[in-house]
Amino acid sequence: MIGSTCNTSQNLPELLNQIIILAQKAGEKTLEYYYQDYKVDYKSDNSPLTLADLAANAIIVAGLEDIAPDIPIISEESGIASYTKRKNWQKFWLVDPLDGTKEFIKKNGEFTINIALIENKQPILGVIYFPVKKWLYFASLQTGSRKRIGNDDILLQSRKVKLNEPLRVAESRSHPSEELELFLSKLNVRKRVQVGSSLKFCYVAEGKVDIYPRLSPTMEWDVAAGDAIFRFSGKDRILETGLTYNKPDLRNEGFVIINTEDDLDRFISK
């Protein structure tokens, strides 16, 4: 068990392995619901909620409390501490126990289990488990970004691009927007790939696509694990995304995930 006297950085590889096992356990639990009929409820913001969300959340929260009892947790499906209480948190877990509930309900398979460790408002560890395919994405400074299929670990390196070249775009399956269409009209779009959940971050990190623009709001738990997967996919540097964590309002404004040194500002409407 990693307690309050533990140096997280020194124990990060061990901690990462524990989180991988936890994410897989939660993911396998969601499949018990995925392949049967289930009730769908709706939260106050009209987003869907299933028993799979709650079951995965229970497994992850209990597991994190056992693994690192000194590190607080923010999860989409648990009560969220007020900013007054959490504003001084230097380190905390950020969890989306079932990212892509809409895709889960549609049964297209594109849902994930997302767990990230945040330190000083930045992700230092991220795990994304894709239960239907049994693919695992994970990242830290020590490991870089990796994809595990069976017993094979693949080092992920996002492709460094220029904004004037033909680009492959990852976009949300469930959240189209006029802002996105305007943004894409200014680029040389070679291909558009619709995909659910945090897999869009993973696709950029592994070079399946070149850019993921999300110009409508998200919540911090939606993006933290994927942000880590992308940030540590740079060949020779940690990549920047502009995303920060533990804000007074946990909502994010728009962002663009891309490995480039070009200036994006002229493409984004203010």
C-alpha positions in Angstrom: 0.0 0.0 0.0 1.3 3.5 -0.8 0.7 5.7 2.2 1.3 9.3 3.1 5.1 8.8 3.5 5.5 7.6 -0.1 7.2 9.6 -2.7 4.8 9.2 -5.7 7.4 10.0 -8.3 9.8 7.3 -7.1 7.0 4.8 -7.0 5.3 5.8 -10.2 6.0 2.6 -12.2 4.6 0.4 -9.4 1.6 2.7 -9.0 1.0 2.7 -12.7 0.9 -1.1 -12.7 -1.7 -1.1 -9.9 -3.9 1.4 -11.7 -3.7 -0.7 -14.9 -5.0 -3.7 -13.0 -7.7 -1.6 -11.4 -8.9 -0.1 -14.8 -9.0 -3.6 -16.3 -11.0 -4.9 -13.4 -13.5 -2.1 -13.7 -13.7 -2.5 -17.5 -14.4 -6.2 -17.3 -17.3 -5.4 -14.9 -18.8 -3.0 -17.4 -18.9 -5.8 -20.0 -21.2 -7.8 -17.7 -23.8 -5.0 -18.3 -22.9 -4.2 -21.9 -24.0 -7.6 -23.2 -27.4 -7.6 -21.5 -30.5 -5.3 -21.2 -30.2 -2.6 -18.7 -32.0 0.6 -17.5 -30.8 4.0 -18.5 -31.3 6.9 -16.1 -30.5 10.6 -16.7 -28.6 13.0 -14.5 -29.6 16.6 -13.9 -27.6 17.7 -17.0 -29.5 15.2 -19.1 -26.4 13.0 -19.6 -27.1 9.2 -19.4 -26.2 7.0 -16.5 -26.2 3.2 -16.3 -25.6 0.6 -13.6 -22.3 -0.1 -15.4 -21.1 3.5 -14.7 -21.9 3.0 -11.0 -20.4 -0.5 -10.8 -17.1 0.7 -12.4 -17.0 3.7 -10.2 -17.4 1.6 -7.0 -14.5 -0.6 -8.1 -12.2 2.2 -8.9 -12.9 4.4 -5.9 -12.5 1.5 -3.5 -9.3 0.4 -5.3 -7.8 3.9 -5.2 -8.6 4.3 -1.6 -6.7 1.0 -0.9 -3.8 1.8 -3.1 -3.2 5.4 -2.0 -5.4 6.4 0.9 -3.7 9.7 1.2 -4.6 10.9 -2.3 -8.1 12.4 -2.7 -10.4 11.5 -5.6 -12.5 13.4 -8.0 -14.8 11.1 -10.0 -17.7 11.9 -12.3 -20.0 9.5 -10.5 -19.1 10.5 -6.9 -19.7 13.6 -4.8 -17.3 16.3 -5.8 -15.6 18.3 -3.0 -16.2 22.1 -3.0 -13.4 24.3 -4.4 -12.8 25.6 -0.9 -11.9 22.1 0.2 -9.9 21.0 -2.8 -8.2 24.2 -3.9 -5.0 23.3 -2.0 -4.8 19.7 -3.3 -1.4 19.3 -4.9 -2.2 15.8 -6.0 -5.4 13.9 -6.7 -7.0 11.2 -8.8 -9.3 12.3 -11.6 -11.6 9.5 -12.8 -14.2 8.9 -15.5 -15.4 5.4 -14.6 -17.2 4.9 -17.9 -16.3 7.5 -20.6 -18.6 7.3 -23.5 -21.8 6.3 -21.9 -23.7 7.3 -25.0 -21.5 4.9 -27.1 -22.1 2.2 -24.4 -25.8 2.6 -24.8 -25.6 2.5 -28.6 -23.5 -0.7 -28.3 -20.8 0.5 -30.7 -18.1 -0.5 -28.3 -16.4 2.9 -28.1 -16.3 3.4 -24.3 -13.4 3.5 -22.0 -12.3 3.5 -18.4 -10.2 6.6 -17.6 -8.0 7.1 -14.5 -5.4 9.9 -14.2 -3.2 11.2 -11.4 -2.9 15.0 -11.3 0.0 16.8 -9.6 0.3 20.6 -9.5 -2.6 20.9 -12.0 -1.0 18.6 -14.6 -1.4 14.9 -15.4 1.6 12.8 -14.4 0.0 9.4 -15.0 -2.9 8.2 -17.2 -4.6 4.9 -17.9 -7.3 4.2 -20.5 -8.8 0.8 -20.9 -10.9 -0.1 -23.9 -12.9 -3.1 -22.7 -14.5 -4.3 -25.9 -11.1 -4.6 -27.6 -9.2 -5.3 -24.4 -6.7 -2.6 -25.5 -4.9 -0.7 -22.8 -3.3 2.7 -23.2 -1.1 4.1 -20.4 1.4 6.8 -19.9 3.8 8.5 -17.4 7.1 10.4 -17.7 9.1 7.2 -17.0 7.3 4.9 -19.4 6.3 7.4 -22.1 2.9 6.6 -23.8 2.2 2.9 -24.6 -0.5 0.7 -25.9 -0.8 -2.9 -24.7 -2.5 -5.6 -26.7 -2.2 -9.0 -25.1 1.4 -9.3 -24.0 2.8 -6.7 -26.5 3.6 -3.2 -25.3 3.9 -0.7 -28.2 5.6 2.7 -27.6 3.4 5.5 -28.9 4.8 8.5 -30.7 2.4 11.1 -32.1 3.3 12.5 -35.6 4.7 16.0 -35.6 2.8 18.0 -38.2 2.5 21.3 -40.0 -0.9 22.9 -40.1 -0.7 23.5 -43.9 -0.3 19.8 -44.7 -3.3 17.4 -45.3 -4.5 16.3 -41.8 -6.4 13.4 -40.5 -8.9 14.6 -37.9 -10.5 12.8 -35.0 -13.9 14.1 -34.0 -16.6 13.2 -31.5 -19.3 10.9 -32.6 -21.8 12.5 -30.3 -20.9 16.1 -30.0 -20.8 17.9 -33.4 -20.6 21.7 -33.4 -20.7 24.7 -35.7 -17.4 25.9 -34.1 -15.8 22.6 -35.2 -17.0 23.0 -38.8 -15.6 26.5 -39.0 -12.3 25.4 -37.6 -12.0 22.5 -40.0 -12.9 24.8 -43.0 -9.6 26.6 -42.4 -7.5 23.4 -42.5 -6.5 21.1 -45.3 -8.5 18.1 -44.1 -7.5 14.8 -45.6 -9.8 12.5 -43.6 -12.3 12.8 -40.8 -12.5 10.0 -38.3 -15.5 9.8 -35.9 -14.8 8.0 -32.7 -16.3 8.0 -29.2 -14.8 8.6 -25.7 -11.2 9.4 -24.9 -10.0 7.2 -27.8 -9.6 10.4 -29.8 -6.6 11.4 -27.6 -5.2 7.9 -28.1 -5.6 8.0 -31.8 -3.5 11.2 -32.0 -0.9 9.7 -29.6 -0.4 6.6 -31.7 -0.4 8.4 -35.1 -3.7 7.1 -36.4 -4.8 10.7 -36.8 -3.0 14.1 -36.6 -5.4 16.4 -34.8 -8.3 16.3 -32.4 -10.1 19.6 -32.0 -12.8 19.8 -29.3 -14.3 23.3 -29.4 -17.3 22.6 -27.1 -17.1 22.2 -23.3 -15.9 19.1 -21.6 -15.3 18.2 -17.9 -11.9 17.7 -16.4 -12.5 13.9 -15.9 -13.4 13.5 -19.6 -10.0 14.5 -20.7 -7.3 14.0 -18.0 -6.3 10.4 -18.8 -6.3 11.1 -22.5 -4.3 14.3 -22.0 -1.6 12.2 -20.2 -1.5 9.7 -23.1 -1.0 12.5 -25.6 1.4 14.6 -23.5 3.9 11.8 -23.1 3.7 10.7 -26.8 6.2 13.4 -27.9 9.4 11.9 -29.4 11.8 14.3 -27.6 9.6 16.4 -25.3 6.5 16.6 -23.2 3.7 18.0 -25.4 1.5 20.9 -24.3 -2.3 20.9 -24.5 -3.3 24.0 -22.6 -5.4 21.9 -20.3 -5.1 22.4 -16.5 -6.9 20.7 -13.6 -8.6 21.5 -10.3 -10.0 24.7 -11.5 -12.8 26.4 -9.5 -15.2 25.2 -12.3 -14.2 21.8 -13.5 -15.5 22.6 -16.9 -13.0 23.0 -19.8 -13.4 25.3 -22.7 -12.3 24.2 -26.2 -8.9 22.7 -26.9 -7.0 21.2 -29.8 -4.8 18.2 -29.4 -2.0 18.2 -32.0 1.8 17.7 -32.1 2.9 20.9 -33.9 5.0 23.9 -33.4 2.8 26.0 -35.7 0.5 28.8 -34.2 -3.0 27.5 -33.8 -4.5 30.9 -32.8 -5.2 32.0 -36.3 -7.4 29.0 -36.9 -9.6 29.4 -33.8 -12.4 31.9 -33.7 -12.4 34.0 -30.6 
